[in-house]
C-alpha cells in the first residue's frame, strides 16, 4: 500500500524499490507487483521496463485483462499493430464488457485499414457505452473511408448533436 501511495505522490523511484522489496518478501504477490512495477515505470516514462514488467505479470497470469490492455496500448503506440490486436483481443476475451479495449481495437483495425472489423468494434463499443462520442467518430471515419458518405455524415451529425464544438 505504501508503494502505491508513493506512486500517487509522484515518488516513483521510491515506489519501485518498495514494489521490488515486496516481491522478495512475499512471492505470492509477484503478479500484482509486476503489474504495479509496469505502471510505475510507465509513469516514469521508462517504456522498456514498463513493458518488461507487464509481460512478466502476463507470464504468471495471461488472463489479467487490465495488463493485457496496457500492453496492447504500448504496442499500439509503438506501431506494432498486430501485437496490439492480439493483446486487445485477449483483454476482451477476459472481460467482454471492456469498452476501452473494444474501442481501441477498433482504432487499431482502422489504422490497419481493416474496415469491417473496425466497424464491428466501434458498433460494439457504442452499444456498451451509448453516450460516448468516440466510437461514433471512429465509425464515421470508417464509413467515410469505405465511401459510405451519408452513413458517415449521420455518425458525425450524431456527434455534433452531443458535442457541438467537436
NUTORLO-787517 format. One record per residue (C-alpha): y negated, x negated, z negated; residue number from 1. Coordinates in pm, 1 decimal, padded with zeros to 6 digits, always signed. Layout:
BEGIN
<site yy="Y" xx="X" zz="Z" n="NUM"/>
...
This chain:
BEGIN
<site yy="+00000.0" xx="+00000.0" zz="+00000.0" n="1"/>
<site yy="-00234.1" xx="-00288.7" zz="-00077.6" n="2"/>
<site yy="-00173.6" xx="-00434.1" zz="+00268.0" n="3"/>
<site yy="-00256.8" xx="-00100.1" zz="+00430.1" n="4"/>
<site yy="-00572.9" xx="-00078.3" zz="+00220.7" n="5"/>
<site yy="-00668.5" xx="-00429.7" zz="+00332.6" n="6"/>
<site yy="-00635.3" xx="-00321.4" zz="+00695.3" n="7"/>
<site yy="-00861.4" xx="-00022.8" zz="+00629.4" n="8"/>
<site yy="-01114.8" xx="-00255.4" zz="+00464.6" n="9"/>
<site yy="-01107.5" xx="-00491.2" zz="+00761.9" n="10"/>
<site yy="-00935.2" xx="-00770.8" zz="+00571.2" n="11"/>
<site yy="-00680.2" xx="-00818.3" zz="+00844.8" n="12"/>
<site yy="-00561.2" xx="-01172.7" zz="+00768.6" n="13"/>
<site yy="-00510.3" xx="-01077.3" zz="+00404.1" n="14"/>
<site yy="-00315.1" xx="-00768.7" zz="+00510.8" n="15"/>
<site yy="-00095.6" xx="-00969.4" zz="+00747.2" n="16"/>
<site yy="+00000.4" xx="-01208.8" zz="+00467.7" n="17"/>
<site yy="+00082.3" xx="-00917.6" zz="+00236.8" n="18"/>
<site yy="+00298.0" xx="-00749.4" zz="+00501.1" n="19"/>
<site yy="+00487.8" xx="-01074.9" zz="+00556.0" n="20"/>
<site yy="+00543.9" xx="-01106.3" zz="+00181.7" n="21"/>
<site yy="+00682.0" xx="-00752.9" zz="+00163.8" n="22"/>
<site yy="+00930.0" xx="-00836.7" zz="+00440.7" n="23"/>
<site yy="+01063.3" xx="-01132.1" zz="+00243.3" n="24"/>
<site yy="+01074.2" xx="-00948.8" zz="-00089.3" n="25"/>
<site yy="+01247.1" xx="-00633.6" zz="+00035.0" n="26"/>
<site yy="+01416.4" xx="-00641.2" zz="+00376.4" n="27"/>
<site yy="+01468.0" xx="-00263.5" zz="+00367.4" n="28"/>
<site yy="+01101.5" xx="-00230.7" zz="+00466.2" n="29"/>
<site yy="+01136.1" xx="-00451.2" zz="+00774.9" n="30"/>
<site yy="+01089.9" xx="-00169.2" zz="+01029.2" n="31"/>
<site yy="+00768.9" xx="-00042.1" zz="+00873.4" n="32"/>
<site yy="+00648.8" xx="-00398.1" zz="+00809.3" n="33"/>
<site yy="+00692.3" xx="-00491.3" zz="+01176.0" n="34"/>
<site yy="+00514.3" xx="-00171.8" zz="+01281.6" n="35"/>
<site yy="+00231.6" xx="-00238.0" zz="+01035.9" n="36"/>
<site yy="+00205.4" xx="-00600.5" zz="+01145.1" n="37"/>
<site yy="+00185.6" xx="-00481.3" zz="+01505.2" n="38"/>
<site yy="-00102.0" xx="-00254.2" zz="+01413.9" n="39"/>
<site yy="-00278.8" xx="-00523.4" zz="+01210.2" n="40"/>
<site yy="-00250.9" xx="-00779.9" zz="+01489.2" n="41"/>
<site yy="-00378.4" xx="-00515.6" zz="+01731.2" n="42"/>
<site yy="-00684.5" xx="-00457.1" zz="+01513.2" n="43"/>
<site yy="-00731.9" xx="-00833.0" zz="+01500.4" n="44"/>
<site yy="-00717.0" xx="-00848.2" zz="+01880.3" n="45"/>
<site yy="-00402.0" xx="-01059.4" zz="+01898.3" n="46"/>
<site yy="-00215.3" xx="-00864.3" zz="+02165.2" n="47"/>
<site yy="+00077.6" xx="-01107.7" zz="+02187.0" n="48"/>
<site yy="+00154.5" xx="-01088.1" zz="+01812.9" n="49"/>
<site yy="+00090.1" xx="-00715.3" zz="+01817.0" n="50"/>
<site yy="+00346.4" xx="-00659.1" zz="+02091.6" n="51"/>
<site yy="+00596.7" xx="-00902.6" zz="+01940.1" n="52"/>
<site yy="+00594.1" xx="-00717.6" zz="+01608.5" n="53"/>
<site yy="+00614.7" xx="-00374.8" zz="+01769.0" n="54"/>
<site yy="+00912.1" xx="-00489.4" zz="+01976.5" n="55"/>
<site yy="+01076.0" xx="-00625.8" zz="+01660.9" n="56"/>
<site yy="+01036.0" xx="-00284.9" zz="+01498.6" n="57"/>
<site yy="+01191.9" xx="-00121.6" zz="+01805.1" n="58"/>
<site yy="+01489.6" xx="-00357.4" zz="+01790.9" n="59"/>
<site yy="+01561.1" xx="-00219.7" zz="+01446.2" n="60"/>
<site yy="+01477.4" xx="+00142.0" zz="+01535.6" n="61"/>
<site yy="+01445.8" xx="+00220.8" zz="+01908.0" n="62"/>
<site yy="+01362.7" xx="+00584.4" zz="+01825.6" n="63"/>
<site yy="+01036.0" xx="+00502.6" zz="+01646.5" n="64"/>
<site yy="+00818.1" xx="+00725.3" zz="+01866.6" n="65"/>
<site yy="+00480.3" xx="+00606.8" zz="+01742.2" n="66"/>
<site yy="+00570.8" xx="+00243.2" zz="+01805.1" n="67"/>
<site yy="+00710.1" xx="+00334.9" zz="+02148.8" n="68"/>
<site yy="+00372.3" xx="+00497.3" zz="+02223.1" n="69"/>
<site yy="+00182.8" xx="+00188.4" zz="+02105.7" n="70"/>
<site yy="+00399.6" xx="-00042.8" zz="+02317.0" n="71"/>
<site yy="+00351.9" xx="+00184.4" zz="+02617.9" n="72"/>
<site yy="-00025.8" xx="+00162.1" zz="+02569.2" n="73"/>
<site yy="-00014.6" xx="-00216.5" zz="+02563.9" n="74"/>
<site yy="+00190.0" xx="-00228.2" zz="+02883.1" n="75"/>
<site yy="-00043.6" xx="+00025.7" zz="+03043.9" n="76"/>
<site yy="-00347.5" xx="-00188.5" zz="+02958.8" n="77"/>
<site yy="-00171.4" xx="-00493.3" zz="+03100.0" n="78"/>
<site yy="-00095.9" xx="-00309.7" zz="+03422.7" n="79"/>
<site yy="+00279.5" xx="-00329.1" zz="+03358.5" n="80"/>
<site yy="+00317.1" xx="+00033.6" zz="+03458.3" n="81"/>
<site yy="+00696.2" xx="+00054.0" zz="+03489.7" n="82"/>
<site yy="+00733.3" xx="-00078.6" zz="+03134.1" n="83"/>
<site yy="+00466.7" xx="+00164.1" zz="+03022.4" n="84"/>
<site yy="+00650.6" xx="+00457.7" zz="+03179.4" n="85"/>
<site yy="+00976.7" xx="+00354.3" zz="+03013.9" n="86"/>
<site yy="+00821.4" xx="+00343.0" zz="+02666.6" n="87"/>
<site yy="+00622.2" xx="+00666.0" zz="+02705.4" n="88"/>
<site yy="+00941.3" xx="+00841.5" zz="+02814.6" n="89"/>
<site yy="+01129.8" xx="+00713.4" zz="+02509.6" n="90"/>
<site yy="+00841.6" xx="+00824.1" zz="+02285.2" n="91"/>
<site yy="+00855.2" xx="+01171.3" zz="+02440.5" n="92"/>
<site yy="+01233.4" xx="+01189.8" zz="+02400.2" n="93"/>
<site yy="+01184.2" xx="+01120.7" zz="+02030.7" n="94"/>
<site yy="+00900.3" xx="+01370.0" zz="+01999.1" n="95"/>
<site yy="+00888.0" xx="+01625.4" zz="+02284.2" n="96"/>
<site yy="+00567.4" xx="+01774.6" zz="+02139.7" n="97"/>
<site yy="+00382.4" xx="+01442.1" zz="+02160.2" n="98"/>
<site yy="+00077.7" xx="+01550.0" zz="+02357.4" n="99"/>
<site yy="-00073.3" xx="+01199.9" zz="+02377.6" n="100"/>
<site yy="+00240.5" xx="+01036.3" zz="+02519.9" n="101"/>
<site yy="+00280.8" xx="+01315.3" zz="+02774.6" n="102"/>
<site yy="-00084.2" xx="+01294.1" zz="+02879.6" n="103"/>
<site yy="-00079.9" xx="+00912.2" zz="+02900.7" n="104"/>
<site yy="+00242.2" xx="+00923.2" zz="+03103.5" n="105"/>
<site yy="+00059.6" xx="+01149.5" zz="+03347.9" n="106"/>
<site yy="-00216.7" xx="+00892.0" zz="+03374.9" n="107"/>
<site yy="+00028.9" xx="+00611.6" zz="+03442.4" n="108"/>
<site yy="+00206.1" xx="+00816.4" zz="+03708.5" n="109"/>
<site yy="-00137.7" xx="+00877.7" zz="+03863.2" n="110"/>
<site yy="-00205.7" xx="+00504.0" zz="+03870.2" n="111"/>
<site yy="+00126.3" xx="+00463.1" zz="+04049.6" n="112"/>
<site yy="+00028.9" xx="+00744.1" zz="+04288.5" n="113"/>
<site yy="+00335.7" xx="+00941.0" zz="+04182.9" n="114"/>
<site yy="+00156.5" xx="+01270.4" zz="+04219.5" n="115"/>
<site yy="+00431.8" xx="+01521.5" zz="+04141.7" n="116"/>
<site yy="+00545.2" xx="+01361.2" zz="+03813.5" n="117"/>
<site yy="+00179.2" xx="+01310.2" zz="+03717.1" n="118"/>
<site yy="+00106.9" xx="+01675.9" zz="+03784.4" n="119"/>
<site yy="+00407.1" xx="+01782.4" zz="+03574.7" n="120"/>
<site yy="+00291.3" xx="+01568.8" zz="+03280.7" n="121"/>
<site yy="-00065.5" xx="+01699.8" zz="+03294.3" n="122"/>
<site yy="+00060.2" xx="+02058.4" zz="+03306.8" n="123"/>
<site yy="+00284.9" xx="+01997.4" zz="+03006.5" n="124"/>
<site yy="+00004.2" xx="+01825.6" zz="+02815.7" n="125"/>
<site yy="-00230.4" xx="+02117.9" zz="+02882.4" n="126"/>
<site yy="+00041.0" xx="+02362.2" zz="+02771.2" n="127"/>
<site yy="+00087.7" xx="+02172.3" zz="+02444.5" n="128"/>
<site yy="-00283.5" xx="+02134.2" zz="+02377.3" n="129"/>
<site yy="-00456.9" xx="+02412.1" zz="+02573.1" n="130"/>
<site yy="-00811.0" xx="+02346.0" zz="+02454.4" n="131"/>
<site yy="-00836.9" xx="+01980.0" zz="+02560.0" n="132"/>
<site yy="-01003.1" xx="+01891.1" zz="+02886.7" n="133"/>
<site yy="-00836.1" xx="+01556.7" zz="+02966.1" n="134"/>
<site yy="-00516.8" xx="+01696.9" zz="+03122.1" n="135"/>
<site yy="-00727.9" xx="+01925.6" zz="+03341.3" n="136"/>
<site yy="-00936.2" xx="+01630.8" zz="+03460.2" n="137"/>
<site yy="-00619.7" xx="+01438.7" zz="+03539.0" n="138"/>
<site yy="-00468.4" xx="+01737.1" zz="+03713.7" n="139"/>
<site yy="-00786.2" xx="+01787.2" zz="+03916.3" n="140"/>
<site yy="-00777.0" xx="+01425.8" zz="+04031.9" n="141"/>
<site yy="-00408.9" xx="+01452.1" zz="+04125.6" n="142"/>
<site yy="-00462.7" xx="+01774.1" zz="+04317.7" n="143"/>
<site yy="-00760.6" xx="+01621.0" zz="+04497.1" n="144"/>
<site yy="-00556.2" xx="+01313.9" zz="+04591.0" n="145"/>
<site yy="-00293.0" xx="+01547.6" zz="+04735.0" n="146"/>
<site yy="-00556.4" xx="+01727.0" zz="+04944.8" n="147"/>
<site yy="-00544.1" xx="+02046.1" zz="+04739.1" n="148"/>
<site yy="-00921.3" xx="+02072.0" zz="+04714.4" n="149"/>
<site yy="-00952.7" xx="+02434.1" zz="+04597.9" n="150"/>
<site yy="-00692.1" xx="+02387.3" zz="+04322.1" n="151"/>
<site yy="-00866.0" xx="+02065.2" zz="+04217.6" n="152"/>
<site yy="-01201.3" xx="+02243.2" zz="+04212.6" n="153"/>
<site yy="-01054.2" xx="+02512.3" zz="+03986.5" n="154"/>
<site yy="-00944.5" xx="+02245.9" zz="+03738.7" n="155"/>
<site yy="-01284.6" xx="+02076.5" zz="+03745.2" n="156"/>
<site yy="-01461.0" xx="+02411.7" zz="+03700.4" n="157"/>
<site yy="-01235.5" xx="+02483.4" zz="+03400.8" n="158"/>
<site yy="-01352.4" xx="+02153.8" zz="+03250.1" n="159"/>
<site yy="-01719.3" xx="+02225.4" zz="+03325.2" n="160"/>
<site yy="-01698.6" xx="+02568.9" zz="+03160.2" n="161"/>
<site yy="-01588.4" xx="+02399.0" zz="+02837.3" n="162"/>
<site yy="-01788.2" xx="+02079.0" zz="+02871.4" n="163"/>
<site yy="-02097.0" xx="+02138.6" zz="+03089.4" n="164"/>
<site yy="-02219.7" xx="+01780.3" zz="+03057.2" n="165"/>
<site yy="-01891.8" xx="+01627.9" zz="+03172.5" n="166"/>
